[in-house]
Amino acid sequence: MDHNLKKLIAGGENQQLDFKFCVSDSRKIARTLAAFANSDGGRLLIGVKDNGSIAGISSCITNKTHGHYLFFRTAGDGPDSYGLI
């Protein structure tokens, strides 16, 4: 995993960073992304628990965890991006 991403997760959640363990309610995800889009932007990490431990996105679907997480970024001035890491 990228060192900068580990540092980002270690810093914990804040106004521009949110962790979601699982995508169980698309409305919650949409509200978070809308809040980021209507402010200074932000990052949403899916597959990361509130305590910063990486659970992986597959843990939402099956009992197997492959250590992947989904990364969304919205920026007030730049393009939005997402990726599976």
Sine and cosine of phi, psi and omega as CSV:
sin_phi,cos_phi,sin_psi,cos_psi,sin_omega,cos_omega
0.00,0.00,0.58,-0.81,0.01,-1.00
-0.87,0.50,0.71,-0.70,-0.02,-1.00
-0.86,0.50,-0.65,0.76,0.00,-1.00
-0.90,0.43,-0.58,0.82,0.02,-1.00
-0.94,0.34,-0.64,0.77,0.08,-1.00
-0.87,0.50,-0.67,0.75,0.01,-1.00
-0.91,0.42,-0.65,0.76,0.03,-1.00
-0.87,0.50,-0.73,0.68,0.00,-1.00
-0.91,0.41,-0.66,0.75,-0.01,-1.00
-0.88,0.47,-0.46,0.89,0.01,-1.00
-0.95,0.30,-0.26,0.96,0.04,-1.00
0.99,0.16,0.09,-1.00,-0.01,-1.00
-0.95,0.31,0.51,-0.86,0.07,-1.00
-0.41,-0.91,-0.23,-0.97,-0.06,-1.00
-0.88,0.48,-0.43,0.90,-0.03,-1.00
-0.90,-0.43,0.24,0.97,0.03,-1.00
-0.57,-0.82,0.80,-0.61,0.01,-1.00
-0.73,-0.68,0.67,-0.75,0.07,-1.00
-0.97,-0.25,0.67,-0.74,0.13,-0.99
-0.78,-0.63,0.83,-0.56,0.02,-1.00
-0.93,0.37,-0.63,0.77,-0.12,-0.99
-0.51,-0.86,0.49,-0.87,0.08,-1.00
-1.00,-0.09,0.98,0.19,-0.02,-1.00
-0.99,-0.13,-0.32,0.95,-0.02,-1.00
-0.67,-0.74,0.97,-0.25,-0.05,-1.00
-0.88,0.48,-0.44,0.90,0.02,-1.00
-0.91,0.41,-0.59,0.80,0.04,-1.00
-0.91,0.42,-0.66,0.75,0.03,-1.00
-0.90,0.43,-0.70,0.71,0.00,-1.00
-0.88,0.47,-0.66,0.75,0.03,-1.00
-0.89,0.45,-0.67,0.74,0.01,-1.00
-0.90,0.44,-0.74,0.67,0.00,-1.00
-0.91,0.42,-0.61,0.79,0.04,-1.00
-0.91,0.41,-0.64,0.77,0.03,-1.00
-0.89,0.45,-0.67,0.74,0.05,-1.00
-0.90,0.44,-0.70,0.72,-0.04,-1.00
-0.90,0.43,-0.50,0.87,-0.01,-1.00
-1.00,-0.04,0.14,0.99,0.04,-1.00
-0.78,-0.63,-0.64,-0.77,-0.03,-1.00
-1.00,0.02,0.24,0.97,-0.02,-1.00
1.00,-0.02,0.04,-1.00,0.01,-1.00
0.04,-1.00,-0.01,-1.00,-0.02,-1.00
-0.80,-0.60,0.64,-0.77,0.06,-1.00
-0.85,-0.53,0.86,-0.50,0.03,-1.00
-0.95,-0.32,0.90,-0.44,0.02,-1.00
-0.99,-0.16,0.73,-0.69,-0.06,-1.00
0.98,-0.20,0.14,0.99,0.04,-1.00
-0.88,-0.47,0.80,-0.60,0.01,-1.00
-0.97,0.25,0.29,-0.96,-0.02,-1.00
-0.85,0.53,-0.47,0.88,0.01,-1.00
-0.99,0.11,0.02,1.00,0.06,-1.00
1.00,-0.05,-0.03,1.00,0.03,-1.00
-0.98,0.19,0.63,-0.78,-0.03,-1.00
-1.00,0.03,0.90,-0.43,-0.02,-1.00
-0.99,-0.12,-0.47,0.88,-0.06,-1.00
1.00,-0.02,0.53,-0.85,-0.04,-1.00
-0.97,0.23,-0.41,0.91,-0.01,-1.00
-0.94,0.33,-0.31,0.95,0.03,-1.00
-0.93,0.37,-0.31,0.95,0.05,-1.00
-0.97,0.26,-0.47,0.88,-0.15,-0.99
-0.97,-0.23,-0.67,0.74,-0.03,-1.00
-0.75,-0.67,-0.02,-1.00,0.05,-1.00
-0.99,0.11,-0.13,0.99,0.00,-1.00
-1.00,0.01,0.64,-0.77,0.05,-1.00
-0.86,-0.52,0.81,-0.59,-0.02,-1.00
-0.97,-0.23,0.05,1.00,0.04,-1.00
0.98,0.19,0.24,0.97,0.04,-1.00
-1.00,0.01,0.43,-0.90,0.12,-0.99
-0.59,-0.81,0.41,-0.91,-0.07,-1.00
-0.97,-0.24,0.72,-0.69,-0.11,-0.99
-0.87,-0.49,0.84,-0.55,0.10,-0.99
-0.89,-0.45,0.62,-0.78,0.08,-1.00
-0.68,-0.74,0.75,-0.66,0.16,-0.99
-0.87,-0.50,0.68,-0.74,-0.01,-1.00
-0.80,-0.60,0.66,-0.75,-0.01,-1.00
-0.86,0.52,-0.61,0.79,-0.08,-1.00
-0.95,-0.31,-0.25,0.97,-0.11,-0.99
-0.89,-0.45,-0.06,-1.00,-0.02,-1.00
-0.96,0.28,0.44,-0.90,0.11,-0.99
-0.99,0.16,0.47,-0.88,0.03,-1.00
-0.56,-0.83,0.32,-0.95,0.09,-1.00
-0.46,-0.89,0.34,-0.94,0.04,-1.00
-0.22,-0.97,0.37,-0.93,0.10,-1.00
-0.96,-0.27,0.86,-0.51,-0.08,-1.00
-0.89,-0.46,0.00,0.00,0.00,0.00
